[in-house]
Amino acid sequence: MKWLKKNGNQDERIVHLKNKVYKEAYTLIMSICGISIMIKSFLSWETYSMLTELIVLLAGSIYFGIRSVMLGIYSDEIEVHDQTSKISYSLRNIITGLIIGLSMALFLGIRSSVMFAETTQEKWWYFFLVFIFSLLLYIPFFVGFNIIVHHFANKASQKAARKDQWDS
């Protein structure tokens, strides 16, 4: 059963390239699921038709986030980012929340005007109504969510890194 055993001596270059391929595959899968959700939402608004994609998107993201926090990688990544970037990681999270909220508002505004309006005037009215309401709803939600998750994930990751440091 030699094929079940892991080789303890691995070339760092090979491990790095494998990790790069895994990251690219993860990004590709997430992109395909996101595009599929957008297409399906314009074709029909039945949630069950998008359930698989939503599960893949959420499960993959949540798993990655939890594992990076548990291993202490998250806080190390923040430290390296803050040292090398002009924008702090916290500000980046706020900007990300703004972009996600704006994107959701645009998507829902466009979708409602295309799906439900009949005249040009109705299309503009539906778009602006849904867009403004979605902005007011989603931007505070996503900005706040990103800030809170970042704060607690960073604390937990720092604690895990300290614990790992003491165990070594």
N, C-alpha and C positions, 0 to 999 in steps of 0.2 A: 504494500500500500504506500509506495513512495510518493505517489501523486497527491496524497492527502497532506503530506508534510510540507510546511513552509520552509523556504530556504532562509536561514538567518543572515547570510551575506548577500546583500543586494546592492547593486550599483545605484548611487544617488541620482545620477542622470536619468536612469530608467524609471526610478520611482517618481521623480519630478515630472517626466514626460507622461507617465501613466496618470498622475494626478491632473495634469493639464488636459488630457483627453477626457477624463471623467468630468471635469468642470465644463468642458465644451459640450459633452453629451447631456449633462444636467441642464445647461442653458438652452440647448436645442429642444429638449423635451418640454421645458417650461414655456418656450416660445410657441411651440406647436399647440400646446394645450391652451395658451392664451388666445392665439389666433382662432382656434376651434370654438372657444367660448364666444368670441366676438361674432363670428359667422353664424353660429347657432342662435345667438340672441336676436339677430336681425331676421332669421328665418322663422323662429318661433320663440316664445318667451316661456316655454315649459321648462321648469328647473330640472326635472328628471332627465332631460336630454343632455344636460351639461354636467350632471352629477359626477361622472367619472373624471372629467377634466378638472373640476373643482377639487375633488379628493386628491388627485395627483399633485395639483398646484399647492394645496394647503399642506398635505402630508409631507411632501418633499421639503418645503420651506421650513415647516415647524421642526422636522427632524434635524435638518442642517443647523438651524438656530440653537436647538437644545444641545446637540452634540458639541458645537463650538463653544457654548457657554460651559458645559460640563468639563471640557478638556482645558479650559482657561485660555483658549485661543482668541476668543472675542475681545477680551481686555488687552491682550498683546497686540492684536490687529489695530485696535483703537489707538494705542500708544504709538505704534509705528506710523499710522496714518496722520496723527496730529503732529508728529515730528517732521514729516516729509511734505505735508500739504499746507496750502495757504488757508484752507477752510477747515475748521475743527469738525470732528465727527458728529458732534451734537448739532452744529449748524447744518451739516449735510443731511442729517435726519429730518430737520425741520423743512429743508428745501425738498427733500424726497416726499414728505407728507403733503406739501403744497402741490407738487407735480402730480401725485396720485389723485388728490382731491380735484384738481383742475381737469385731469384726464377723465375721471369718472363723470364730472359735471358735463364736459363736452360730449362724451360718449352717450350719456343718457339724454342730453338735449337733442343731439342729432338723431338718436334712435326714436325718440318720441315724436319728433317732427316728421320723420320719414314714415313711421308705422301708423300714426294715428290722425294726422292732419290731412285735409283734403284740398284746401285752397292754399295759395302762396301766403296769404296773410295769416292763415291758421298755422302754417308751418313755422313762420317767424315767431308768432305768439307762443306756440308750444315750445319752440326751442328756447327762447329767452326765459319763459316762465320756469321750465324745468332746469335750465342751466343755472339761473340765479338761485333757485331753491336748493339745488344740489351743491352749489358752491358754499352756501351758508351751512349746509348740513355736513358735507364730506370734508372740507378743508379743516375745520376744527377737530373733527373726529380723527382723521388720519395724522394730523400734526401731533395731537395729544397722544394718540396711540403710539406713534413712533417715539416720542419723548419718554413716555412711561416705560415702554418695553426696553428701550436703550438703557435707561437708568438702572432698572432692576437686573437686566442681563449683564451689564457691566459690573455691578456689585457682585453678582453670583460668580461671574467669570474670574474676577479678582480673587475671590475667596477660594475658588477651585485651584487657581494658579498658586496661591500661597500654600494651600494644603499639599499640592503636588510637589512644591519646592521643599516642604518639610519632610515629605515621605522619601525624597531622593537621597 
